[in-house]
Amino acid sequence: MDGKQIEDREALKAAVEALDAPSTLPADSGAAPDPAAKDVSNASSLPPEEIERLTNDIVAALKTVYDPEIPADIYELGLIYKVEVDDNRNVAINMTLTAPGCPVAGEMPIWVENAVNAVPGVAGTKVSIVFDPPWDQSRMSDEARLAVGMF
C-alpha cells in the first residue's frame, strides 16, 4: 500500500469521526465545506469496525471504475466528491465529470452504482452528478498524474 492510499484512508476515517461528533456550529452557520476534500461520511449507528470495512470496500470499488478516455480510476482522478452511508446501508454518492460534455456522462453513474452495489453489506446506491465545485486537474492524486503523464 502506498503513502497516498494510507493518507486517503486516514482522511476517510477522520471524516467519519467528525460526522459522528456532535456539531458545534449552528444549523445555518454559513460555513462552506472545503470543495477540495473527498468526503466519505457516515451518519449512522453502525459499529466502527463495520464503518471502516464499508469505507475501505467502497473506496476499493470506486477504484475499479475508470474514465474510458483517461487511464486512471475515478477515485484517483478526484471525481468522487462525497459518499454517505445511512443506517440501512444505503450509499449516496456525489461525483463529477472531467467535463460537462463527457461522452459517458449517462453511463458512468451506472458503472459507479454497480461497483458499489457489489460491496458486501451495501443495500443500494444512488449516484448524483454535480458540477460544483468544477473539477480541475488539481483534484488528481499523484498516482493519477503519473498514469496520465502529468509530472
N, C-alpha and C positions, 0 to 999 in steps of 0.2 A: 504494500500500500504506500503510495507516495505522500509527500507532505501536504499537497493540495487536497487530497481526499480526506486526510486527517483533519485539516482545517475546516473543510466543509461539514464534516460530521460534528465537530465541536461547535460550529456556528449553529447547526440544526438543533443540537441538544440545548444550547443556550436559548434559542428561540422558544423551544418547548417550555423550558423552565420559566422564562419571562412571562409566557402566557398563563402559566399555572399560578404565578404570583398575583396577589391582589393588586388591582390598579390603583395608582396614586394620583392619576390625572382625572379631572372632571370628565364627564361623558363627552362633552364637546369642547375640548381644550384648544382646538385649532392646530394642534401639533400634527405635522405631516410625517408619515413614515419615511425612512430612508429609501429612496427609489432604487438604489443600487443593491439593496440587501435581498438575498434569496431567503424567503421565509417558508419554512416548513413548520407549521404550528399545529397544536392540538388543544382544543378547548374541551377536553373530555375528562372522564374519571377513570380511564384505562390505567392499569398498573404501569409504572415507569418502565419496567422491562419490556412490556408489550409496545409501549410508545417507541422505545428505542429500536425494537425489532422492526416495527412497521416503518419507521423513518428510514432505517437502513435499506429495507427491502424496496420501499417506494423510490428512493434515490437510485438504487441499482436498476429498477425497472425503467425509470426515466432515461437512464444512460444507455438503454438498448434502442432508443428511438433516435434516428439520425435524420438530419435535413438532407434530402437526396442530392442537393447541389453543393453541399459543403461536407467534407469528410470529418465531421465531428458530431458528437451527440448533442441533443438539445439542452441537456443539463449543463454541459461544459461550455456551450455557446452562450449561456446566460439567458435562455429563452423562458425558463421557469421562474416566475415571479413569486408565486405563493402556493402552498399546499396546506390544506386543513383537513384534519380527520375528526369526525364527530363521535359521540358516544356509541353510535350504531355502526361505526367503522365505515361510514360513507366518506369518500375523499372528494374534496373540491379543489380544483387546480386553476390558477390564473397563469396564463402563459402568453407570450407574444410571438411574433414572427420577425424574421430579419428585415422584412419589408412588407407593407400592406398588400402589395400585389403578388405576394408569394404564390407560385403556381400550385402548391399543395395546401393552401390555406384551408380548404374544405376537408382534406383528408388527414392532415397532421393531428388535429384534436382526437380523431377516431383512433389513430395509432397510439396516442398517449393514453387514452381511455382503456384500450385493450391491454396495453402493457401494465398499467397499474391494476386493472381488474384481475390480472393473473397473479397478483401478490396474495399469498395465503392470508386470510383474515380480512381482506378488503371486501366490503359488502357491495359497493358500487362506486363509480367515479363520474364526476361531472367536470368537464373541461370548458373553461371560458377563455376566449381570445380577448386580450386587452392591448391597447396601444399607448397606455400612459403608465409609466414613462416610456417614451420611444426607445426601442432597442438601438444600441450602437456597439461598436467593437470593443469598447472599454469593459463591457459586461462579460467578455470571454475569459475563460481561465487560461493559464499558461499552457495547459495541455491542449486546449482548442487552438490557441495561437500557433503552437508547434505543428499541429495537424494540418493547418491551412497555410503554413509557411509565412507567418506574420511576425517573425522575430527580426 
